Amino acid sequence: MEKFLLDLVKKAYSEKRRLVAPLIGFPGVKMTGSTIKLAQQNYGEHFKVLKNISKTFMPDVIFPLMDLSVEANALGRFTVFPKGESATVIKDEFTLSDLEKLENVDITFDSRVLAYVETLSLMKSELPPFVFRGAYVTGPYTLAALLMGAEEAAVSTILHPEELHNVCKLAAKKILDYVELLISSGAQIICILEPSAVMLGPHQFEQFSVQYVRSISRVCENASVASVYHICGNTMHLVEIMAEAGVDALSLDSAEAGVNLPSVAEKIPGDVIITGNISPIGSLLRGKPGTVQKEVLQLLKSMESYPNFILSTGCDLPQETPLENIHAFMKAGRDYRFN
């Protein structure tokens, strides 16, 4: 199957430059005078945010607002929608008997799912063709943890593995339904958000995340859509296993979180792209443009020997991130050329 994202990364490298794709959804909310709640629930407002980001910063890839509540909310979990923050799934009662009921829930009819799908449709029709369209889905273990409770899921990896597998199977099935809808609406890159799995050991991670992510990456590959595995936190103990999930790219957190990208590049195959990893809450949020530029240039210099790299941020930027710092990030990344 065509690996278009890897081809683009290699082409840029042959031209002694890098693709630049920071995760900048939330700052766009402030730019348009909207709110996170409004943008996440009104696809017209959501697209205004993304269009403004595209016009202002011109990243190589643009994603909608990061939202870990979409699938869990579509499965009926208790979700709160603050005005100025992303929606949050609140721990609620859950038993394995709920699985049978959830099996019959078709999340592709859910209003919030459809709002993100419509956002992708607008991205496809209205954004410039050289801006690649990404979409987020919740990872299977993280969705299982949102359904069961994070503590219950972690304990189940050891005490009740078969029960947890049943929840992960359901989660993966529902995520795949969403993935197929996003792809049909124009997504070119699917980013699988799996933050809850960072606390797992390598064996449990392979069992309860990687094997289910493989089913997502296969669907993406068959559709010639790129897949990205994103985990916040220190993933140095997991990156080699992450790379075995069949995904096109690993999206990794910052050096402050413990992630060393040159070390990662030595651990994983050269045909798996590494994206990252400027801290979203370091100099980009609190520093000055000159500090941001220096940090970006240091990262780019450290990754010069590795063709399989996209300059990005370790996670989505807070909406309070100064716009001049994002401009400094983009300029440093765009202007950089290898010696």
C-alpha positions in Angstrom: 0.0 0.0 0.0 1.1 3.6 -0.6 2.9 5.2 2.3 2.2 8.8 1.3 3.3 10.4 4.6 6.6 8.6 4.6 7.2 9.6 1.0 6.5 13.2 1.8 8.9 13.1 4.8 11.6 11.6 2.7 11.1 14.1 -0.1 11.4 17.0 2.3 14.6 15.4 3.7 16.0 15.1 0.3 15.5 18.8 -0.1 17.3 19.4 3.3 14.1 20.6 5.1 11.4 19.2 7.4 7.7 19.0 7.4 6.3 21.3 10.2 3.1 20.2 11.8 2.5 21.5 15.4 -0.7 20.5 17.2 -2.3 23.9 17.4 -6.1 23.4 17.6 -6.8 25.2 20.9 -5.0 28.5 20.2 -7.3 28.9 17.2 -10.3 29.2 19.5 -8.9 32.3 21.1 -8.0 33.7 17.6 -11.7 33.5 16.5 -13.2 34.7 19.7 -15.0 31.3 20.1 -15.0 28.9 23.0 -13.9 25.3 23.2 -17.4 24.1 24.1 -18.9 26.0 21.1 -16.3 24.8 18.7 -16.5 21.1 19.8 -20.3 21.1 19.5 -20.8 23.3 16.4 -19.0 22.1 13.4 -19.3 25.5 11.6 -17.6 27.2 14.5 -15.0 24.4 14.7 -14.2 24.8 11.0 -13.8 28.6 11.4 -11.1 27.8 14.1 -9.3 25.4 11.8 -9.5 27.7 8.7 -8.0 30.5 10.8 -5.2 28.3 11.9 -4.5 27.2 8.4 -4.5 30.7 7.0 -2.4 32.2 9.9 0.3 29.5 10.4 0.1 27.3 7.2 1.1 24.0 8.9 1.7 20.9 6.7 -0.9 19.0 8.7 -3.9 20.3 10.6 -6.0 18.4 13.1 -9.4 19.3 14.7 -9.5 20.1 18.4 -8.1 17.3 20.5 -11.0 15.6 22.3 -10.9 12.4 24.3 -14.5 12.4 25.1 -16.1 11.8 21.7 -16.4 8.0 21.6 -17.1 7.6 25.4 -19.8 10.2 25.2 -21.3 8.5 22.2 -21.5 5.3 24.3 -23.5 7.1 26.9 -20.9 7.9 29.5 -21.4 10.9 31.8 -19.6 13.8 30.1 -19.3 17.4 31.2 -18.8 20.3 28.8 -17.1 23.3 30.4 -17.2 26.5 28.4 -13.5 27.1 28.3 -12.1 23.6 28.5 -12.3 20.4 26.6 -15.1 18.0 27.4 -14.4 15.5 30.2 -15.7 12.0 30.9 -16.6 11.6 34.6 -16.2 8.3 36.3 -19.5 6.5 36.5 -20.9 3.1 37.4 -19.9 0.4 34.9 -20.3 -3.4 34.9 -19.5 -6.0 32.4 -23.2 -6.5 31.8 -23.2 -3.0 30.2 -21.1 -4.4 27.3 -24.0 -6.3 25.8 -26.1 -3.1 25.7 -23.2 -1.1 24.3 -22.6 -3.6 21.5 -25.9 -2.5 20.0 -25.1 1.2 20.1 -24.2 2.6 16.7 -22.0 5.6 17.5 -22.0 6.7 13.9 -25.4 8.2 14.6 -24.2 10.2 17.6 -24.5 14.0 17.2 -20.9 14.8 18.4 -19.4 12.1 16.3 -21.2 13.5 13.3 -20.1 17.0 14.2 -16.5 16.0 13.9 -17.2 14.1 10.6 -18.8 17.3 9.2 -15.8 19.3 10.3 -13.6 16.9 8.2 -15.9 17.3 5.3 -15.5 21.1 5.4 -11.7 20.7 5.8 -11.7 18.6 2.7 -13.7 21.1 0.6 -12.4 24.4 1.9 -8.8 24.0 3.0 -5.9 24.3 0.5 -5.0 20.9 -1.0 -1.4 21.1 0.2 -2.6 21.1 3.9 -3.1 17.5 5.0 -6.2 16.7 7.0 -5.8 14.8 10.3 -8.4 13.5 12.7 -8.2 12.2 16.2 -9.7 9.0 17.7 -9.4 7.7 21.2 -7.1 4.7 21.7 -8.7 1.4 22.6 -7.1 1.1 26.1 -7.9 4.7 26.9 -11.5 4.3 25.8 -11.7 1.1 27.9 -10.4 3.1 30.9 -12.9 5.9 30.3 -15.7 3.3 30.3 -14.5 1.3 33.3 -12.6 3.9 35.2 -8.8 4.4 35.0 -8.0 2.6 38.2 -10.3 -0.4 37.4 -8.7 -0.8 34.0 -5.1 -0.7 35.4 -6.0 -3.3 38.1 -7.7 -5.5 35.5 -4.5 -5.7 33.4 -3.2 -8.0 36.2 -6.3 -9.4 38.1 -9.0 -9.6 35.4 -7.2 -9.6 32.0 -10.0 -11.5 30.1 -12.6 -9.0 31.3 -10.4 -6.1 30.2 -9.9 -7.7 26.8 -13.7 -7.8 26.4 -13.9 -4.1 27.0 -10.9 -3.3 24.7 -12.5 -5.4 22.0 -15.7 -3.4 22.2 -13.7 -0.2 22.3 -11.7 -1.1 19.2 -14.9 -2.0 17.3 -16.5 1.3 18.1 -13.4 3.2 17.3 -13.1 1.5 13.9 -16.7 2.5 13.1 -15.6 6.1 13.8 -12.4 5.7 11.8 -14.2 4.5 8.7 -16.6 7.4 8.9 -13.7 9.9 9.3 -11.9 8.4 6.3 -15.0 8.5 4.1 -15.3 12.2 5.0 -11.8 13.1 4.0 -9.3 12.3 6.8 -5.9 11.6 5.4 -4.2 10.9 8.7 -5.8 9.2 11.8 -4.1 10.0 15.1 -4.8 7.4 17.8 -4.7 9.1 21.3 -3.7 6.6 23.9 -2.6 8.6 27.0 -3.9 6.2 29.6 -1.6 3.4 28.3 1.6 5.3 29.3 1.3 3.8 32.8 1.4 0.2 31.5 4.4 -2.0 31.4 5.6 -3.3 28.0 3.8 -6.6 28.3 0.5 -5.1 29.3 0.9 -2.4 26.8 1.3 -4.9 23.9 -1.7 -6.9 25.2 -4.2 -4.1 25.8 -3.2 -1.4 23.4 -0.9 -2.5 20.6 -2.8 -5.5 19.5 -6.0 -3.4 19.2 -4.3 -0.5 17.5 -3.1 -2.9 14.9 -6.7 -3.4 13.7 -7.0 0.4 13.3 -3.7 0.8 11.4 -4.7 -2.0 9.1 -7.9 -0.3 8.1 -6.0 2.9 7.6 -3.3 1.2 5.5 -6.0 -0.4 3.3 -7.5 3.0 2.7 -4.1 4.6 1.9 -4.5 6.8 5.0 -1.6 7.3 7.4 -1.9 6.3 11.1 -0.2 8.0 14.0 0.2 6.6 17.6 0.2 9.4 20.1 0.9 9.0 23.8 1.6 11.7 26.3 4.3 11.3 29.0 7.5 9.3 29.1 7.2 6.5 26.5 10.9 5.5 26.3 10.0 2.1 27.7 7.3 1.6 25.0 8.5 3.1 21.8 9.8 -0.1 20.3 6.5 -1.9 21.0 4.6 1.1 19.7 6.5 0.8 16.4 5.2 -2.8 16.1 1.6 -1.7 15.9 1.8 -1.2 12.1 1.3 2.6 12.4 3.1 5.1 10.1 4.2 7.4 12.8 4.8 7.8 16.6 3.8 11.2 18.1 5.8 11.6 21.3 5.9 14.0 24.2 8.6 16.5 25.1 12.1 16.1 26.5 10.7 17.5 29.8 8.5 14.4 29.9 11.5 12.2 29.5 11.4 11.5 25.8 14.7 11.8 23.9 14.0 11.8 20.1 17.5 10.8 18.9 17.4 7.9 21.2 14.0 6.9 19.9 15.3 7.1 16.4 18.0 4.6 17.2 15.4 2.2 18.7 12.8 2.0 15.9 12.8 1.1 12.2 13.6 3.9 9.8 10.3 3.5 8.0 8.3 4.6 11.1 8.1 8.4 11.3 8.8 10.2 14.5 6.9 13.4 15.2 7.5 15.8 18.1 8.5 17.0 20.5 8.7 20.6 21.5 7.0 21.0 24.9 3.5 22.6 24.7 3.8 24.1 28.2 7.5 25.2 28.1 8.9 28.0 26.1 6.0 28.0 23.7 3.6 28.8 26.5 5.8 30.8 28.9 8.8 31.9 26.9 9.6 34.5 24.2 9.9 34.0 20.5 13.7 33.9 20.6 13.6 31.1 23.2 11.2 29.1 21.1 13.4 29.6 18.0 16.4 28.4 19.9 14.6 25.3 21.2 13.3 24.4 17.8 16.7 24.8 16.2 18.3 22.6 18.8 15.8 19.8 18.2 16.2 20.0 14.4 20.0 19.9 14.7 19.8 16.8 17.0 17.6 15.0 14.4 19.6 15.9 11.3 20.8 12.3 10.9 17.3 10.8 10.8 15.2 11.1 7.6 12.0 9.9 9.4 11.2 13.0 11.4 8.4 15.6 11.4 8.8 18.7 13.6 5.8 19.0 15.9 4.8 19.6 19.5 4.6 17.1 22.2 0.9 17.5 22.5 -1.8 20.1 21.6 -1.0 23.6 22.6 -3.0 25.4 25.4 -5.3 28.1 24.0 -3.3 30.7 26.0 -0.2 30.0 23.9 1.1 33.4 22.6 0.6 33.6 18.9 4.0 35.2 18.4 5.6 32.1 19.9 3.7 29.8 17.4 4.9 32.1 14.6 8.4 31.7 15.9 8.0 27.9 15.9 6.8 27.9 12.4 9.4 30.3 11.1 12.3 28.3 12.7 11.0 25.1 11.3 10.3 26.5 7.8 13.6 28.3 7.5 15.9 25.5 8.8 18.1 23.8 6.2 20.6 21.0 6.7 24.3 21.9 6.2 
